Amino acid sequence: MKFFKLMIFLCILVFAINSCVSRTIENKYSVTEKASTILDDIPGVSETSGNIESLGSPVPIYKINIVEYINPLSVSEYYNLTQEQQIAFRAICDALSDIIDNGPTPYKNYILERPIPWVDYKVAYNLIDSNYAALEDIISILYSNTSHFFDGAEYVDSFYLDGYNVDFIEKEYSKFMESNSKAENILLSLEYDGTTYGKAHSIAKWMVENITYAHDYAERLEDGLNTVHTTLMTNEAVCDGYAKTYDFLCKRAGLETIYVVSNDSSHAWNMICIDNKWYHIDITWMDHPNVFYKYFMMSDETCKYTGHPKWEYYWDQRNNVKIVPIAGYDDLYFYIDIKK
């Protein structure tokens, strides 16, 4: 009897050990699969790239929270503006929020907190125009009232939405609302690993998988393939459309991104701020096999090395300089040239 009891005990023990090993292997593969939902198996890039620290423990999967598009406090450069420029910046942002929430009212006047020099108003206007490309045609018909002069300088005390072409205003507003709805649906469908990097990666991955470069753009100029609306509605774009749309999706996801253009305006891409450090992202050039990471999270030096010309962000009209952040780090750059 003791012999049979011993045999039964040994059988149970072997079964338990095999079961544990099986569960361990199963868990390992489930973790790997989760990691793969964040980072593709692209040649030259390891599965642990992109702040996924280890495959030995589960990687949490998060959904993207959507935030308001117009948010002046999320624009780093806002804090470098003078007090007068900040007044104008906030006022224009409030006007755009009013238009989004309540619809456009032709000739509606928006009053500044106090009169400010026209050139400072223009600095704020230029910064907003460079940050909110999905509203670029609405922004273009915000006109300042410049009837006040002090010490020989022209001052602005208010601005208004042009009402000359009501059909145009309504059409552009309708386009934005369509773009906004499409963007929300896209973002709600995405998952990421809980990091800022992972969120930026998830949106970039969607862009590369769903937007096609319009090689026949020169023959179809009337299609406006350089706008957010056309990019999202047709899933086609050129570099402007790629960069403006990535910026729009990122801002709605709570990321700080900007739209930058080359000095000769021949190309456009994005920069993103993560942990107070800036990086370059070129969705247009990423949209090719095996080079996704080559153009993702580049420093200034790497950006130049990969063939990008000099670039600019917005025009500080008071000091007559083109402003652009400095991207001095390659700590999030994971591309390995497998041809070397």
Contacts in CASP RR format, 6 or more apart in sequence:
PFRMAT RR
TARGET T0000
AUTHOR 0000-0000-0000
METHOD contacts of the structure
MODEL  1
MKFFKLMIFLCILVFAINSCVSRTIENKYSVTEKASTILDDIPGVSETSG
NIESLGSPVPIYKINIVEYINPLSVSEYYNLTQEQQIAFRAICDALSDII
DNGPTPYKNYILERPIPWVDYKVAYNLIDSNYAALEDIISILYSNTSHFF
DGAEYVDSFYLDGYNVDFIEKEYSKFMESNSKAENILLSLEYDGTTYGKA
HSIAKWMVENITYAHDYAERLEDGLNTVHTTLMTNEAVCDGYAKTYDFLC
KRAGLETIYVVSNDSSHAWNMICIDNKWYHIDITWMDHPNVFYKYFMMSD
ETCKYTGHPKWEYYWDQRNNVKIVPIAGYDDLYFYIDIKK
27 58 0 8 1.000
28 55 0 8 1.000
28 56 0 8 1.000
30 58 0 8 1.000
31 55 0 8 1.000
31 56 0 8 1.000
31 57 0 8 1.000
31 58 0 8 1.000
31 59 0 8 1.000
32 47 0 8 1.000
32 55 0 8 1.000
34 58 0 8 1.000
34 59 0 8 1.000
34 61 0 8 1.000
35 47 0 8 1.000
35 48 0 8 1.000
35 52 0 8 1.000
35 55 0 8 1.000
35 59 0 8 1.000
36 47 0 8 1.000
37 61 0 8 1.000
37 191 0 8 1.000
38 50 0 8 1.000
38 52 0 8 1.000
38 59 0 8 1.000
38 191 0 8 1.000
38 192 0 8 1.000
38 193 0 8 1.000
38 198 0 8 1.000
38 201 0 8 1.000
38 202 0 8 1.000
39 45 0 8 1.000
39 47 0 8 1.000
39 49 0 8 1.000
39 50 0 8 1.000
39 52 0 8 1.000
39 201 0 8 1.000
40 205 0 8 1.000
40 292 0 8 1.000
41 47 0 8 1.000
42 290 0 8 1.000
42 292 0 8 1.000
42 293 0 8 1.000
43 290 0 8 1.000
43 338 0 8 1.000
44 290 0 8 1.000
44 293 0 8 1.000
44 335 0 8 1.000
44 336 0 8 1.000
44 338 0 8 1.000
45 292 0 8 1.000
45 293 0 8 1.000
45 334 0 8 1.000
45 335 0 8 1.000
45 336 0 8 1.000
46 334 0 8 1.000
47 55 0 8 1.000
48 54 0 8 1.000
48 55 0 8 1.000
49 293 0 8 1.000
49 334 0 8 1.000
50 195 0 8 1.000
50 197 0 8 1.000
50 198 0 8 1.000
50 201 0 8 1.000
50 332 0 8 1.000
50 334 0 8 1.000
51 193 0 8 1.000
51 195 0 8 1.000
51 197 0 8 1.000
51 198 0 8 1.000
52 59 0 8 1.000
52 193 0 8 1.000
59 193 0 8 1.000
60 193 0 8 1.000
60 194 0 8 1.000
61 191 0 8 1.000
61 192 0 8 1.000
61 193 0 8 1.000
62 191 0 8 1.000
62 192 0 8 1.000
62 193 0 8 1.000
62 194 0 8 1.000
63 188 0 8 1.000
63 190 0 8 1.000
63 191 0 8 1.000
64 187 0 8 1.000
64 188 0 8 1.000
64 190 0 8 1.000
64 191 0 8 1.000
64 192 0 8 1.000
64 199 0 8 1.000
64 202 0 8 1.000
64 253 0 8 1.000
65 253 0 8 1.000
65 254 0 8 1.000
66 184 0 8 1.000
66 187 0 8 1.000
66 188 0 8 1.000
66 252 0 8 1.000
66 253 0 8 1.000
67 251 0 8 1.000
67 252 0 8 1.000
67 253 0 8 1.000
67 254 0 8 1.000
68 97 0 8 1.000
69 100 0 8 1.000
69 132 0 8 1.000
69 134 0 8 1.000
69 135 0 8 1.000
69 180 0 8 1.000
69 248 0 8 1.000
69 251 0 8 1.000
69 252 0 8 1.000
70 93 0 8 1.000
70 96 0 8 1.000
70 97 0 8 1.000
70 100 0 8 1.000
70 132 0 8 1.000
71 93 0 8 1.000
71 251 0 8 1.000
72 78 0 8 1.000
72 89 0 8 1.000
72 90 0 8 1.000
72 93 0 8 1.000
74 251 0 8 1.000
74 254 0 8 1.000
74 256 0 8 1.000
75 127 0 8 1.000
75 131 0 8 1.000
75 256 0 8 1.000
76 256 0 8 1.000
76 273 0 8 1.000
76 325 0 8 1.000
77 127 0 8 1.000
77 313 0 8 1.000
77 314 0 8 1.000
77 323 0 8 1.000
77 325 0 8 1.000
78 86 0 8 1.000
78 89 0 8 1.000
78 127 0 8 1.000
81 89 0 8 1.000
81 123 0 8 1.000
81 124 0 8 1.000
81 127 0 8 1.000
82 120 0 8 1.000
84 116 0 8 1.000
84 117 0 8 1.000
84 120 0 8 1.000
85 116 0 8 1.000
85 120 0 8 1.000
85 121 0 8 1.000
85 123 0 8 1.000
85 124 0 8 1.000
86 124 0 8 1.000
87 112 0 8 1.000
87 113 0 8 1.000
87 114 0 8 1.000
87 116 0 8 1.000
87 124 0 8 1.000
88 112 0 8 1.000
88 116 0 8 1.000
88 120 0 8 1.000
88 121 0 8 1.000
88 123 0 8 1.000
88 124 0 8 1.000
88 125 0 8 1.000
88 156 0 8 1.000
89 124 0 8 1.000
89 127 0 8 1.000
89 128 0 8 1.000
91 110 0 8 1.000
91 111 0 8 1.000
91 112 0 8 1.000
91 113 0 8 1.000
91 159 0 8 1.000
92 110 0 8 1.000
92 124 0 8 1.000
92 125 0 8 1.000
92 128 0 8 1.000
92 139 0 8 1.000
92 142 0 8 1.000
92 159 0 8 1.000
93 128 0 8 1.000
94 110 0 8 1.000
95 110 0 8 1.000
95 142 0 8 1.000
95 159 0 8 1.000
95 161 0 8 1.000
96 128 0 8 1.000
96 132 0 8 1.000
96 135 0 8 1.000
96 138 0 8 1.000
96 139 0 8 1.000
98 110 0 8 1.000
99 105 0 8 1.000
99 135 0 8 1.000
99 138 0 8 1.000
99 161 0 8 1.000
99 173 0 8 1.000
100 135 0 8 1.000
100 176 0 8 1.000
100 180 0 8 1.000
103 173 0 8 1.000
104 138 0 8 1.000
104 161 0 8 1.000
104 169 0 8 1.000
104 170 0 8 1.000
104 173 0 8 1.000
105 161 0 8 1.000
106 161 0 8 1.000
106 162 0 8 1.000
106 163 0 8 1.000
106 164 0 8 1.000
106 166 0 8 1.000
106 169 0 8 1.000
107 160 0 8 1.000
107 161 0 8 1.000
107 162 0 8 1.000
107 163 0 8 1.000
108 160 0 8 1.000
108 161 0 8 1.000
109 145 0 8 1.000
109 158 0 8 1.000
109 159 0 8 1.000
109 160 0 8 1.000
110 158 0 8 1.000
110 159 0 8 1.000
110 160 0 8 1.000
111 157 0 8 1.000
111 158 0 8 1.000
112 121 0 8 1.000
112 156 0 8 1.000
112 157 0 8 1.000
112 158 0 8 1.000
112 159 0 8 1.000
114 157 0 8 1.000
115 148 0 8 1.000
115 150 0 8 1.000
115 155 0 8 1.000
115 156 0 8 1.000
115 157 0 8 1.000
116 155 0 8 1.000
116 156 0 8 1.000
117 153 0 8 1.000
117 154 0 8 1.000
117 155 0 8 1.000
117 156 0 8 1.000
118 144 0 8 1.000
118 146 0 8 1.000
118 153 0 8 1.000
118 154 0 8 1.000
118 155 0 8 1.000
118 156 0 8 1.000
119 317 0 8 1.000
119 318 0 8 1.000
120 318 0 8 1.000
121 144 0 8 1.000
121 156 0 8 1.000
121 159 0 8 1.000
122 317 0 8 1.000
122 318 0 8 1.000
123 315 0 8 1.000
123 316 0 8 1.000
123 317 0 8 1.000
123 318 0 8 1.000
125 139 0 8 1.000
125 142 0 8 1.000
125 144 0 8 1.000
126 314 0 8 1.000
126 315 0 8 1.000
126 316 0 8 1.000
126 317 0 8 1.000
127 314 0 8 1.000
128 139 0 8 1.000
129 136 0 8 1.000
129 139 0 8 1.000
129 140 0 8 1.000
129 314 0 8 1.000
130 258 0 8 1.000
130 259 0 8 1.000
130 313 0 8 1.000
130 314 0 8 1.000
131 247 0 8 1.000
131 251 0 8 1.000
131 258 0 8 1.000
131 259 0 8 1.000
131 314 0 8 1.000
132 139 0 8 1.000
132 251 0 8 1.000
133 228 0 8 1.000
133 244 0 8 1.000
133 247 0 8 1.000
133 248 0 8 1.000
133 259 0 8 1.000
134 176 0 8 1.000
134 179 0 8 1.000
134 180 0 8 1.000
134 228 0 8 1.000
134 229 0 8 1.000
134 244 0 8 1.000
134 248 0 8 1.000
135 176 0 8 1.000
136 227 0 8 1.000
136 244 0 8 1.000
137 168 0 8 1.000
137 172 0 8 1.000
137 175 0 8 1.000
138 161 0 8 1.000
138 169 0 8 1.000
138 172 0 8 1.000
138 173 0 8 1.000
138 176 0 8 1.000
141 161 0 8 1.000
141 162 0 8 1.000
141 163 0 8 1.000
141 168 0 8 1.000
141 169 0 8 1.000
142 159 0 8 1.000
142 160 0 8 1.000
142 161 0 8 1.000
142 162 0 8 1.000
143 159 0 8 1.000
143 160 0 8 1.000
143 162 0 8 1.000
144 156 0 8 1.000
144 158 0 8 1.000
144 159 0 8 1.000
145 156 0 8 1.000
145 157 0 8 1.000
145 158 0 8 1.000
145 159 0 8 1.000
145 160 0 8 1.000
146 154 0 8 1.000
146 155 0 8 1.000
146 156 0 8 1.000
147 157 0 8 1.000
148 154 0 8 1.000
148 155 0 8 1.000
148 156 0 8 1.000
148 157 0 8 1.000
149 155 0 8 1.000
161 169 0 8 1.000
162 169 0 8 1.000
163 169 0 8 1.000
175 229 0 8 1.000
176 229 0 8 1.000
178 229 0 8 1.000
178 232 0 8 1.000
178 233 0 8 1.000
179 228 0 8 1.000
179 229 0 8 1.000
179 232 0 8 1.000
179 233 0 8 1.000
179 248 0 8 1.000
180 252 0 8 1.000
182 232 0 8 1.000
182 233 0 8 1.000
183 232 0 8 1.000
183 248 0 8 1.000
183 249 0 8 1.000
183 252 0 8 1.000
184 252 0 8 1.000
186 206 0 8 1.000
186 232 0 8 1.000
186 249 0 8 1.000
187 203 0 8 1.000
187 249 0 8 1.000
187 252 0 8 1.000
187 253 0 8 1.000
190 202 0 8 1.000
190 203 0 8 1.000
190 206 0 8 1.000
191 202 0 8 1.000
192 198 0 8 1.000
192 199 0 8 1.000
192 201 0 8 1.000
192 202 0 8 1.000
196 255 0 8 1.000
196 274 0 8 1.000
196 275 0 8 1.000
197 274 0 8 1.000
197 297 0 8 1.000
197 332 0 8 1.000
199 253 0 8 1.000
199 255 0 8 1.000
200 250 0 8 1.000
200 255 0 8 1.000
200 257 0 8 1.000
200 272 0 8 1.000
200 274 0 8 1.000
200 281 0 8 1.000
200 297 0 8 1.000
201 296 0 8 1.000
203 246 0 8 1.000
203 249 0 8 1.000
203 250 0 8 1.000
203 253 0 8 1.000
203 255 0 8 1.000
204 246 0 8 1.000
204 281 0 8 1.000
204 283 0 8 1.000
204 286 0 8 1.000
204 292 0 8 1.000
204 296 0 8 1.000
205 292 0 8 1.000
206 249 0 8 1.000
207 242 0 8 1.000
207 245 0 8 1.000
207 246 0 8 1.000
207 249 0 8 1.000
207 283 0 8 1.000
207 287 0 8 1.000
208 283 0 8 1.000
208 286 0 8 1.000
208 287 0 8 1.000
208 292 0 8 1.000
210 235 0 8 1.000
211 231 0 8 1.000
211 235 0 8 1.000
211 236 0 8 1.000
211 237 0 8 1.000
211 242 0 8 1.000
211 245 0 8 1.000
211 283 0 8 1.000
211 287 0 8 1.000
212 235 0 8 1.000
212 236 0 8 1.000
212 237 0 8 1.000
212 287 0 8 1.000
213 236 0 8 1.000
213 237 0 8 1.000
213 238 0 8 1.000
213 242 0 8 1.000
213 284 0 8 1.000
213 287 0 8 1.000
214 220 0 8 1.000
214 223 0 8 1.000
214 225 0 8 1.000
214 236 0 8 1.000
214 237 0 8 1.000
214 238 0 8 1.000
217 225 0 8 1.000
217 238 0 8 1.000
223 230 0 8 1.000
223 234 0 8 1.000
223 236 0 8 1.000
224 230 0 8 1.000
225 231 0 8 1.000
225 234 0 8 1.000
225 236 0 8 1.000
225 237 0 8 1.000
225 238 0 8 1.000
225 240 0 8 1.000
225 241 0 8 1.000
226 237 0 8 1.000
226 238 0 8 1.000
226 239 0 8 1.000
226 240 0 8 1.000
226 241 0 8 1.000
226 244 0 8 1.000
227 240 0 8 1.000
227 241 0 8 1.000
227 244 0 8 1.000
228 241 0 8 1.000
228 244 0 8 1.000
228 245 0 8 1.000
228 248 0 8 1.000
230 236 0 8 1.000
230 237 0 8 1.000
230 241 0 8 1.000
231 237 0 8 1.000
231 241 0 8 1.000
231 242 0 8 1.000
231 244 0 8 1.000
231 245 0 8 1.000
232 245 0 8 1.000
237 245 0 8 1.000
237 284 0 8 1.000
238 284 0 8 1.000
239 267 0 8 1.000
239 268 0 8 1.000
239 269 0 8 1.000
239 284 0 8 1.000
240 268 0 8 1.000
241 268 0 8 1.000
242 268 0 8 1.000
242 269 0 8 1.000
242 283 0 8 1.000
242 284 0 8 1.000
242 287 0 8 1.000
243 259 0 8 1.000
243 260 0 8 1.000
243 268 0 8 1.000
243 269 0 8 1.000
243 270 0 8 1.000
243 283 0 8 1.000
243 284 0 8 1.000
244 259 0 8 1.000
244 268 0 8 1.000
246 257 0 8 1.000
246 270 0 8 1.000
246 281 0 8 1.000
246 283 0 8 1.000
247 257 0 8 1.000
247 258 0 8 1.000
247 259 0 8 1.000
247 270 0 8 1.000
250 256 0 8 1.000
250 257 0 8 1.000
250 270 0 8 1.000
250 272 0 8 1.000
251 257 0 8 1.000
255 272 0 8 1.000
256 272 0 8 1.000
256 273 0 8 1.000
257 270 0 8 1.000
257 271 0 8 1.000
257 272 0 8 1.000
257 273 0 8 1.000
257 281 0 8 1.000
258 270 0 8 1.000
258 271 0 8 1.000
258 272 0 8 1.000
258 313 0 8 1.000
258 325 0 8 1.000
259 268 0 8 1.000
259 270 0 8 1.000
259 313 0 8 1.000
260 268 0 8 1.000
260 269 0 8 1.000
260 270 0 8 1.000
260 271 0 8 1.000
260 280 0 8 1.000
260 311 0 8 1.000
260 312 0 8 1.000
260 313 0 8 1.000
260 324 0 8 1.000
261 267 0 8 1.000
261 268 0 8 1.000
261 311 0 8 1.000
261 312 0 8 1.000
262 268 0 8 1.000
262 308 0 8 1.000
262 309 0 8 1.000
262 310 0 8 1.000
262 311 0 8 1.000
262 312 0 8 1.000
263 309 0 8 1.000
263 310 0 8 1.000
263 311 0 8 1.000
263 312 0 8 1.000
263 322 0 8 1.000
264 309 0 8 1.000
266 309 0 8 1.000
267 284 0 8 1.000
267 308 0 8 1.000
267 309 0 8 1.000
268 284 0 8 1.000
269 280 0 8 1.000
269 281 0 8 1.000
269 282 0 8 1.000
269 283 0 8 1.000
269 284 0 8 1.000
269 285 0 8 1.000
269 295 0 8 1.000
269 308 0 8 1.000
269 311 0 8 1.000
270 280 0 8 1.000
270 281 0 8 1.000
270 282 0 8 1.000
270 283 0 8 1.000
271 278 0 8 1.000
271 279 0 8 1.000
271 280 0 8 1.000
271 281 0 8 1.000
271 313 0 8 1.000
271 324 0 8 1.000
271 325 0 8 1.000
271 327 0 8 1.000
272 278 0 8 1.000
272 279 0 8 1.000
272 281 0 8 1.000
272 297 0 8 1.000
273 325 0 8 1.000
274 332 0 8 1.000
277 327 0 8 1.000
277 328 0 8 1.000
277 329 0 8 1.000
277 331 0 8 1.000
278 325 0 8 1.000
278 326 0 8 1.000
278 327 0 8 1.000
278 328 0 8 1.000
279 297 0 8 1.000
279 298 0 8 1.000
279 299 0 8 1.000
279 327 0 8 1.000
279 329 0 8 1.000
279 332 0 8 1.000
279 333 0 8 1.000
280 295 0 8 1.000
280 297 0 8 1.000
280 298 0 8 1.000
280 299 0 8 1.000
280 300 0 8 1.000
280 302 0 8 1.000
280 303 0 8 1.000
280 308 0 8 1.000
280 327 0 8 1.000
281 295 0 8 1.000
281 296 0 8 1.000
281 297 0 8 1.000
281 298 0 8 1.000
282 295 0 8 1.000
282 298 0 8 1.000
282 303 0 8 1.000
282 306 0 8 1.000
282 308 0 8 1.000
283 295 0 8 1.000
285 291 0 8 1.000
285 294 0 8 1.000
285 295 0 8 1.000
285 306 0 8 1.000
286 292 0 8 1.000
286 294 0 8 1.000
286 295 0 8 1.000
286 296 0 8 1.000
290 338 0 8 1.000
291 335 0 8 1.000
293 333 0 8 1.000
293 334 0 8 1.000
293 335 0 8 1.000
294 306 0 8 1.000
294 335 0 8 1.000
294 337 0 8 1.000
295 306 0 8 1.000
296 333 0 8 1.000
296 334 0 8 1.000
296 335 0 8 1.000
297 330 0 8 1.000
297 332 0 8 1.000
297 333 0 8 1.000
297 334 0 8 1.000
298 306 0 8 1.000
298 327 0 8 1.000
298 330 0 8 1.000
298 333 0 8 1.000
299 327 0 8 1.000
299 328 0 8 1.000
299 329 0 8 1.000
299 330 0 8 1.000
299 333 0 8 1.000
300 326 0 8 1.000
300 327 0 8 1.000
300 328 0 8 1.000
301 328 0 8 1.000
301 330 0 8 1.000
302 330 0 8 1.000
302 333 0 8 1.000
303 311 0 8 1.000
303 327 0 8 1.000
311 324 0 8 1.000
312 322 0 8 1.000
312 323 0 8 1.000
312 324 0 8 1.000
313 322 0 8 1.000
313 323 0 8 1.000
313 324 0 8 1.000
313 325 0 8 1.000
314 322 0 8 1.000
314 323 0 8 1.000
315 321 0 8 1.000
315 322 0 8 1.000
315 323 0 8 1.000
316 322 0 8 1.000
316 323 0 8 1.000
END
